[in-house]
Amino acid sequence: RARALSGATEVAALGIPAQVVVAAQAATGAPWWLAIGGTTVALRVGMLPLLWYQLAETRRFGALRPQLAAIRDECRAIEPPSARAAQTLLRGWRCCRAASVQPLAIVAVPLVQIPLLIWSLVGIRRMVDAGVAPLEEKERPPQTSIF
């Protein structure tokens, strides 16, 4: 029973990107390629605040470079190397948090963007496989030849 519910949830979750693209195409009447491209651009624009946050945190993290270099130098004498690495990371983390810097913000955009990209591609691929969005438009202008 739990397996059937997870499968239904997976299908529903993967259908969300397809529903967004279908709604964009239906609302605008644009060709499928434009609807897919337009929703991609809209997703990227929607992620701009996250990008701005990442850039601000990266700038603040860069300002801590002298303190982090001092921590690295202080930890050079620690043996074994695994203990040195652990102590360097712990002290560096504490230094960043004391300065109200989130070191993991540097990877925030890829951690959100890559799963969204994969989720969208899988959803759109399922939409194409189901025949909702044809790979080629049905209404093509007549081909004319001058020869």
N, C-alpha and C positions, 0 to 999 in steps of 0.2 A: 504493500500500500504506500509506504513512504517513497519508494522508487517511482511510482506513477505520479505522485504529487510533485516530486522534484523534476520529472520530465515535463510535466505541464507548466511548471514555473519557468523552466528553461525555454520552452517554446514561447511563452508569453513575453519573457524578458528579451528574447532575440527578435520578437516582432515589433518592439517599440521603434527601432530605427526605421524599419520598413513603413510603419504607420506614419511617422513624421514625414518621410519622403513622399508617400502617397498623398498625405494631406497638403503638402507644399505643391505638389504637381496639380492636384485637383483645384486648389485655391487660385493658382496662377495660370493654369492651362499651358504651362511651359512644357517643352519636351522633357523626357525623363533625364537625359544627361544634364540639363540645366537644373532640374529639381534636385538631383543628387549633388551637383556642384554647389548649388545655392545653400543647401542645408549644411554642407561641409564648411563653407565660408561662415555661415551663421554660428556653427559650433565653435569655430576658431575665434570669432569675435566675442562669443560668450565666455571664452576662456581668457580674454585679455586681463581682467582683474587678477586672476591667479598669476599670470605672467608678470604683471606689475609688482605683485607681492614678492614673487621670486626674485625679481631684479633688485628690489629694495633690500631684501634680506641678504642677497649676494654682495651688495655694496657694503652693508654693515659687517658682514662676515670678512670681507677683504680688509676692512679697517682694523680688524683684530689680528692681522697677520704678524705684526711684531710680537704681540703677546704669545701667539701660538708657536712662533719660532723659539721664543725663550723657553716655553714649556718643553718643546722638542729637545732643546739643548740640555735642559735640566734632567731629562729622562735618559739621556744617552748612556749613562753609566749603569743603568739597571740591567741586570742579567737574570734570567735568560731572555732572549729576544721576545718571546711571547709575553712575558711579564712587562717588558719595556713597552711593547705595543699597547697592551691593555692599560697601563698607567698613563701613557701619552694620550690615548683616546679619552680616558676618564677625565684627566685634567683639562684637556681641550674642550670637552663637552661642558664641564663646569665653568670654564672661562666664558664660553659662548652664552650659556644660560645666565651667568651673572651679568652679562652685558645685554640681556634680553634679545639675543640673537637665536634664531632657530636654525641650526646647521642643516637639518634635513630639508629645509625649504629650497635648497639648491636643486634638489631633484624633484620638486613638487610637480612641475609641469609635465615632465615625462611620465611620472607615476600616475598621473590622471589621464594624460593624452593618449598614451599607448593602449591602455585597456579600452578607452572610448573608441579609438580607431579600429581595433580588432572587433569590438562589439558591433560597430556600425557596418564594417565590411561583411561580417558574417550575416547580419540581419539583411543587408541589401542583396547579398548573394542568394540567400533563401528566397527573397522576394523575386529575384530574376528566375530562379529555378522553379518557383511556383507559377510563373507566367504572368505575374502582376505587372512587372516592368519589363517590356521587351528589350532585348539588347539593341535592336534596331527599330526605328520608328516605323509604324505601319503606313502612315501617309507620307509618301515621298513624292516630290515633284517628278513629273515625267522626265525621263532622260532624253535629251535632245542631242543630236549629233550634226555637226556641220559637214561631215564627209559621207 
